[in-house]
């Protein structure tokens, strides 16, 4: 999800931003009135129309019902894929290899079944509400434990709320998953505007700060007076923004992709310069990982930061183009040696890709990069020194970069929890739900 800006017309980019479900939890949310269940078609609802038709504070039940014709059309387009010629190397240095993509897409068109994940989602309590003129669709699962701590979980790109499905049970019902009743959470999982079944913004300004304000409205609208926030990728940036704003009731945040690069190192990383002397071993590893990432693996971000509409035409017209664009990053950013099916599963990966396809959000999700044209890894750019609420960080070893504890403590003065775990990558909850759930319990225990 990193943001960056092109600094030359060659190939150097400059960093500027850098389960089981417990069905007894289907308690009704706090809402102004009861309305019929919504059938979600493949196109998002018109935010302006929704706002006109309903009170801005109403929380409406939501149900997904993708028309069969949309799935037939998807399979037809997959079958009609026009393939490029084979790469001229024996590795992924030119991108995802042809044989790998052909195998994935062949299964997508002939073996994959969207209805499975649709049924899984519809078995959960799903809702939609209008905030600041845009429909926000979300999952809301209340724990049966009376003192559960409300937790809002925010996804990133190329992820979605699907990243968190496997942690709903462990978080809301910890006793059934080896935890303690006093560590239970109420879980809220919204889709960022422009993603999934949330509405697509039609005005400018839907950046992390605005989304963070919307999340606070959402939590208060659900009746919560105190809560915590967690996120990775875009979710880390949005949680940082929420912490800077420090609305009443926000007890703390947990992030997995923190903004920790010291100001004096940003330029060197941008330019691909050798690491300066005096760095510790963890700092040197972080420096070199970031330098390599921005030198060789970040072109996708430069495109979406500068031309989200242009790439959008490919992402919403070609299923194979969308799959390649997103699968490459899932493969690179998971702790899987380039084979994400080993830790996530082929069907789960295709659930995520298909969600982008059916909701036609290839362009609208890319625009969040354009809105968030900022250095997501720089402590100074993210103004982390302004954060006063408690901050917790968990470092997963195959994150885009492993944040050193020294940088983290310097960047976040209110850091109270820092832990490095043994395995996992960028999609922490998706890849390692047990570790992620354990980290949530440990990180927020002292804030209850």
N, C-alpha and C positions, 0 to 999 in steps of 0.2 A: 504493500500500500504506500510505500515511500514516495514523497514528492521530490521532484527535482526539476531543474531547468537546464536546457541545452546551452552550452557555452561556446560551442564551435560547430561548424557544419561538417565536421568529420564524425568520429565516434567516441568522443569524450563527453560525458555528462557531468554537470555540476550539481552538487547537493544543495538544494534550498529547502528541502523538507524530508529533510530526510525522515443399552438399556431398557432398562425397564422403566415403565411409567406407573406411578401410583394413582390409580383412577379414583381413589377416595378423595383426592385433593381437588376435585372439580367444584370447589366452592364458588358461589356467585360473587362477582366483583361488586364494589360499590359503584353504583351508576344511577343516573338521574331517572331512567325509565326503561321499560322493557320493550324491545322492538324485535321484529322477525329476524331470524338468522339470515346472514348475507351469503349468497352464492358468489364465490370469487371466480370470475372468468379470467381469460388469459391476459386481458388488458386491465390495467389498474383503473379504479374509479376516478372520475373527474373530481379533483379536490375542491374546486370552486362550487360545483354542484352539490357535493356532499355537505359542504359548509352551509349552503343555503337551505338544504333540506333538514338539517338537524341542529339542535342546540350544540354550541361548541364544547360543552362539557359532557355531552352524552357519550357513554361507552357502549358500543353495540356489539353483540355476538357476531362472530365471523366464521364462515365455513368455506372451505376450498372445494370447488367443483369445476375442474377444468373440462371444457367441452371435448368430447371424443374427437371431433374434427381437428382440433389443434394437435392432438397426438398423432393422428393420421398424417397431417401435413408435415409434422416433424420427421416422421419416418420416411415420407416421400422425399423430403429435402436431403436427408442423410443418404438415401439410396442414390440420389443424383449428384453426390459429391464429385467435384472435379479435383483430382489429386495432383499435387506438384510432383516433379521428378524427385528421385531419391537424393538425399544429402550426399555430399562428396567427402565426408569424414566418417570415422568410425566411433564417434562419440556425440555428445549433445552440444558441442561447441557452436553448431549452426542452428540449434533449436531442437525441439522434440523430433525424434527420428520417424521417418515415414512408416516403417513397419509397426512401431508402437502406437501411432495415431490410428492407423488402419484397424488394428486389433480392437482398440477402445471404441472407435466409431462403429465398427461392424457389430459389436455387442450392443451398443446403444440402439441401433436400428432394429435388431433382431432378437435380443434377449432381455433387455432392460424393461422394467414395468414401473412407470410413474405412479400408478394407482397405489402401490405399496406404501410409498412415503406420504401420499395424500391421505390415506387412511390413518397412518400413524399421527399425522398432524391433526386430523379431525378428531382423534381420540383425546386430544389435549384441549384445555380451555383457551380458545383464541378469541381475540377481540380487535376492534378498531375504534379509534377516536380521532377527532379532528383537532389539531393543535397548530396555531398560527397559519391556518388556511390549508394545511396539508393533512391528509389521512395518515395516521400512524397505526400500522397493524402490529399486533404483539401477542405473545403467549404469556399467560399469567397463571402460575401454579402456586396455590397457597399450601403451606405445610399444615399438617394436623397438629403440629406442636404449637402450644399456645404462645410461646415467646420467640417464635421464628423471626430472624432478622431479614428485612426486605433487601433484596439484592437485584440490581439491574445489570444485565449482561449485554455487552455491545460487541457485535461482530465487525469484520472488516472486508476487504476485497482480496482475493476472489471468493471469500467466504460468504456466509449468510447466517440467519438465525439457526439454520440446521447444524451449525458447528456445536451447538449447546444441547442438542437433544439427549445425548447420552449422560449428561450430568444432572438433568432435572431430578431423576430419582434419588441419586446420592445426596444432592443438596437439600431437597425438600424432606426426604425421609432417611436421615443419616443412620438411624438405628438398624434399618434393613440392609445397610451397606457398610457395616462395620464401624459406624461412628456413634456419637453421643447425641441424645435428644436435644441437649442444650446448644448444639452446633447447627440446628436446623435453619434453613432459609426459606422465605417466600421468594419465588423467582419470577422476574419480569424480563422477557426477551423481545425487544422491539426490533423491527427492521428499519434501518436508516432510511430517511426519505430518498426516493430514487432507487431503492433496493427492494427485492422481494415483492410482497403484496402491499407495502406502504405506497402512498401516493407519490407522484413525480412532481417536484417543485417546478412551477412555471415562472417564478420570479428569482432574482439573484439574491445571494447572501446566505444560502443554506450551507454554511461552513461549520467547522466543529463547535464554535461558540454558540451558534444558533441551535444546533442539534442538542448541545448540552442543556441549554435553557428549556428546550422542549422536553427533554428527559425529566427535568425537575418538575415541570408541569404535570407530566404523566404520572410520576410517583405520587405527587400531592393529590392528583385527581383520583387515584386509586385509594386514597385515604391514609397514606403513610405520612407520618410526621418525622420519621427518622429512617435512614436507609444508607446503603453503601453501593458503590459502583465498581464494576470490573470491566476491563476490555483489553483486547489485543489488536494490533494493526490500527485501523481507523478507531476502534474502540479504545485503544490507549490514548490517542490524541483527544478523543471526545471526553474521556474520563479526566485527563489533564485539564481540559477547558472547564469542566464541571468543578474540579477542585480549585481552580483559580477563582471562579465565580463564588465558590463557597456559600451556596444557598442555605438557609436555615434547615437543619435536619440532615444534611449530608455529613455522615460520621467519618468517612474515609474512602479511599480508593485503592484498588489493586490493579496493577498493570503488568503486562508481560513484554511490552516493547517500549521501554522508557526512553525519554529524551535526555541522554546523559553526556553527549560529546562536549568536552570543554571548549570554550570559545577559541582558545589558542590552537586547537587542533583541527578545526573545521576546514580551514583553507587547504591544509596539507592533504586531508582526505579528499577534498574536492578535486585537487589537482593530480592525485595519484602519486604524491611525493613519498619518498621513503620515510618510514617512521622516525621521529626524532629520538635521540638518545634519552635515557633516563626513565623510559616507561617500564612499568612492572610487566611480568609475563601476561597477566590477564589483560592489561591495557594494550600491550603490543598485539595480542591476538585480536582484540576488538578493532584496533586501528587497521590492521591488515585485512580483516574480514570486510570491513566497510569499504576500504579502498578498492578491493577486488570487486565487491558488489557494484559499486557505482561506476567502475571502469568497464565491466563486462556483462552485468546482468540487469541493468536498470532501464533499458530502452523503453520497455513497456510503460513505465511511469512518465518518462519524458513525453511520450505520445499523448497520454491521457491528461497530463497537466496542460499541454499546449493545444491539442487538437482532439478533444473528447468527441466532438460531433463527427469528425471525419472517421475515426476508428469505429464509431457507433454504427455506421452503415454496414461495415463488415460483420460486426458482432450481432446485429439483429437480423441479418439476411442469410448468413451461412452458419448452420449448426456446427459444422466441422471447424470453421474459423473460430467460433466462440469456444469450442472445446479445446482447441490447440492453445488459444490465448490464455485460458484459465488453467488448464491442466499443467502447462509448463511450470507455472508458479507453485501449484500444489505439489508437483514433483520435486521442485528445487527447495522448497521451504519446509518440507516435512523431514522428520528424522527417520528416513527410510532408504537412504542410499539411492535416491532417484526413483524408487518404486513405491509410491504412496499407497497402493493397494495393500501393501503389507501391514500398514498401521491404521488405515481408514476403511478400506474396502472399496471395491470397484463400484458397487451400486450406490454407496453413499457419495462418492465423488460425482457420479452421474446425477444423483438427486440434486446436488448443488448446481451443476451446470444446467440441468433441465429447468430448475427454478429460474435462472437468469433468462433462459430461452422463452419459457411460457409467459413470464411477466414482461417480456420485451424491455428489459432494463440494461441492455448492454451499453447504450448511450447515456442513460440517466445516471447509472452508477459511476460511469467514467467522469461525469461532470463534477462529482464530489472531489476528484483530484484537482480539477480546474479551480473550484472554489477554495480548496485547501492548499493553495500554492505556497507552502511554507516548509521550513526545515523541521521535519518531524523527529529528527534524532538530535538536534542541537538544543542543549539546555537553555542557551540564551534566547534562541528563536521561540521556544515554547514557554519562556518566562517562568521556568519552574521555580525560581527563587521566590515568586509571588505566592506559591502554594503554601497555605498554612494548615490545611486539614491533614490528618495522618495519611501517609503514603506507604503502601506495601508493594514490593516487587518480587516476582519469582522469575528466575532466569532458567529458561529451557535451553539445553545445549545447542540445538539446531535452529534457534531463532535467527532472523536475518543477521543480527550481530549479538554476541553474548555481552551484555552490559556488565562491566567490572563493578565490583562493590565500591571501589574508591571513587569512580566517576559518579555512581548513583548517589552516594552520600553527599558528595559535593553539589550535585545538581538539585537534589531534593532535601532541603534542610529539615523537613518534617518526616523524613523516612524513618519508620519504626520497625519495619520487617523486611528482611532481605534473605532470600534463600535460593540456592542453586540446586536443581534437581538432576537426576541421573539421565533421564531420557525425555525426548519430546522436542517439537519444533515450533514453528510459527503458529500452527493451529492447535494450541495447547489442549483445549477441552475436547476437540475433535479427535486428536491423536491419542491422548493419554487421559481419559476421563477420570480414572481413579486417582491419579496423581493430582490432577487439577482440583478435584473435589477436596482432597486432603489439604491442598494448599489454601483453598478458600476457608476451610474450617480453621486452620492454624492462623492465617493472616488476619482474620476478622474477630478472632476469639476475644481479644482484649478490648474491642470496641463495643461489645454488646452491653 
